[in-house]
């Protein structure tokens, strides 16, 4: 018995890297897998059916169940087509893994409006469109698991990634809010913040000398955990994965400091004078 026996799973951006590793693992654990991938280049340009089709062939060759889909997550029409394909192929939707992504790194002062908007469209808006379409079906079923993909860049920031970091920070907010709203329907919403050497990251300086210690296969089990009944009481969580290390991101507020005089209204100078105690966690 696999952890996902008979479950219908959708993995966006499953043609390469983390998405592919998770799609293969889901299939090995007994899931029906809809392998979605537009087949674009790293910057989102172009399209090809070969990426998704190759993963489907690999799953089927191993005795698993899979279908391919080549729609873009960045439009409402495309997202709805992805969910519709899963329903027509397998009859239901139990797990949605929002993994599709692109990179167009530039510093803030050099970033074009197109580079800004295109990255947000794929990562943030794509996660919204796919989650909304899947959640409507999951609500009817009374169960489901949505797994979003955020990033250390989104949680902490990173040089040259204003668009990507903003999108990933937005996904954190989307995850938290959706987990609150959908809990009443038995739908769990979590996120994973992975660090892995993939097609998107292979030429970044931090990954140049890394071989297998930060592989997509390190991330896939986190997705499996959140997709399966092993995490039936987990929602609204960001699970971070960096090779063999796993952790949880939390937004922490300092205890703060009360101003007890002058009707509690702080002056700018008083904020400066007490900033250390105000900000201390």
Residue pairs with C-beta under 8 A, 6 or more apart in sequence:
1 30
2 28
2 29
2 30
2 31
3 29
3 30
3 224
3 227
3 228
3 229
3 230
4 26
4 29
4 30
4 31
4 94
4 95
4 224
4 227
4 228
5 29
5 30
5 31
6 30
6 31
6 32
7 30
7 31
7 32
7 94
7 95
7 227
8 31
8 32
8 34
8 86
8 90
8 91
8 92
8 93
8 94
8 95
9 23
9 26
9 31
9 32
9 33
9 34
9 94
9 95
9 96
9 97
9 227
10 33
10 34
10 36
10 82
10 83
10 86
10 93
10 95
10 96
10 97
10 130
10 134
11 19
11 22
11 23
11 26
11 33
11 34
11 35
11 36
11 97
11 99
12 19
12 36
12 37
12 73
12 82
12 96
12 97
12 98
12 99
12 100
12 126
12 130
13 19
13 36
13 37
13 73
13 99
13 100
13 101
14 20
14 22
14 23
14 33
14 35
14 36
14 37
14 52
14 55
14 99
15 35
15 37
15 39
15 50
15 51
15 52
15 54
15 55
16 37
16 51
16 198
16 199
17 196
17 198
17 199
17 200
17 216
18 99
18 149
18 194
18 196
18 198
18 216
18 219
18 220
19 37
19 97
19 99
19 100
20 55
20 216
21 215
21 216
21 217
21 219
21 220
22 97
22 99
22 216
22 219
22 220
22 223
22 224
23 33
23 35
23 55
23 59
23 66
24 55
24 58
24 59
24 62
24 220
25 220
25 221
25 223
25 224
26 33
26 95
26 223
26 224
26 227
27 33
27 59
27 62
27 64
27 65
27 66
28 62
28 64
29 224
29 228
31 65
31 94
31 95
31 227
32 65
32 66
32 67
32 89
32 90
33 59
33 64
33 65
33 66
33 67
34 66
34 67
34 68
34 69
34 82
34 85
34 86
34 89
34 90
35 52
35 55
35 56
35 59
35 66
35 67
35 68
35 69
36 52
36 68
36 69
36 70
36 71
36 73
36 82
36 100
37 51
37 52
37 55
37 68
37 69
37 70
37 100
38 47
38 70
38 71
38 72
38 73
38 100
39 46
39 47
39 48
39 49
39 50
39 51
39 52
39 70
40 46
40 47
40 48
40 102
42 102
42 103
42 199
42 200
43 102
43 103
43 104
44 102
44 104
44 118
44 119
44 122
47 70
49 68
49 70
52 68
52 69
52 70
53 68
55 66
55 68
56 66
56 67
56 68
59 65
59 66
60 66
65 90
67 85
67 86
67 89
67 90
69 81
69 82
69 85
69 86
71 77
71 78
71 79
71 81
71 82
71 85
72 78
72 122
72 126
73 79
73 82
73 98
73 100
73 122
73 126
73 127
73 129
73 130
74 118
74 121
74 122
74 125
74 126
74 129
75 129
76 129
76 133
78 129
79 126
79 129
79 130
79 132
79 133
80 129
80 133
82 130
82 133
83 93
83 130
83 133
83 134
83 137
86 92
86 93
87 93
87 137
92 137
92 141
93 134
93 137
93 138
93 141
93 144
94 138
94 141
94 143
94 144
94 145
94 227
95 144
95 145
95 146
95 147
95 227
96 130
96 131
96 134
96 144
96 145
96 146
96 147
97 147
97 149
97 223
97 227
98 126
98 127
98 130
98 131
98 146
98 147
98 148
98 149
98 171
99 149
100 122
100 123
100 126
101 122
101 123
101 149
101 200
102 118
102 119
102 122
102 123
102 200
103 119
103 161
103 164
103 200
103 201
104 115
104 118
104 119
104 163
104 164
105 160
105 161
105 164
106 112
106 115
106 160
106 162
106 163
107 159
107 160
107 162
108 162
111 162
111 163
115 163
116 162
116 163
119 163
119 164
119 167
120 163
120 166
120 167
120 170
122 167
123 149
123 164
123 167
123 168
123 170
123 171
124 166
124 167
124 168
124 170
124 171
124 174
127 148
127 149
127 171
127 174
128 174
131 146
131 148
131 174
131 178
131 189
134 144
134 146
135 144
135 146
135 178
135 182
135 185
135 187
137 144
138 144
138 146
138 182
138 185
138 186
138 187
139 182
139 185
139 187
142 185
142 186
143 186
143 187
144 186
144 187
144 188
145 187
145 188
145 189
145 190
145 226
145 227
145 231
146 178
146 182
146 187
146 188
146 189
146 190
147 189
147 190
147 191
147 192
147 223
147 226
147 227
148 171
148 174
148 175
148 189
148 190
148 191
148 192
149 168
149 171
149 191
149 192
149 193
149 194
150 168
150 169
150 171
150 172
150 175
150 191
150 192
150 193
150 238
150 249
151 164
151 165
151 168
151 193
151 194
152 158
152 193
152 195
152 240
153 161
153 164
153 165
153 168
154 164
154 165
154 166
154 167
154 168
154 169
154 170
154 171
154 172
154 193
155 168
155 169
155 172
155 193
155 238
155 249
157 165
158 164
158 165
168 193
171 191
172 191
172 238
172 249
175 189
175 190
175 191
175 236
175 238
176 236
178 189
179 188
179 189
179 190
179 235
179 236
180 236
182 188
182 189
183 235
188 226
188 231
188 232
188 234
188 235
189 235
189 236
190 226
190 231
190 234
190 235
190 236
190 237
190 238
190 239
191 237
191 238
191 239
192 219
192 222
192 223
192 226
192 238
192 239
192 240
192 241
193 238
193 239
193 240
193 241
193 249
194 219
194 222
194 240
194 241
194 242
195 214
195 240
195 241
195 242
195 243
196 214
196 215
196 216
196 218
196 219
196 241
197 207
197 210
197 211
197 214
197 215
197 216
198 216
201 207
207 214
213 243
213 244
214 242
214 243
215 243
218 241
218 242
218 243
218 244
219 241
222 239
222 241
222 246
225 231
225 239
226 234
226 239
237 248
238 248
238 249
238 250
239 246
239 247
239 248
240 246
240 247
240 248
240 249
252 281
254 278
254 279
254 280
254 281
255 280
255 281
256 278
257 274
257 277
257 278
258 264
259 265
259 266
259 270
271 278
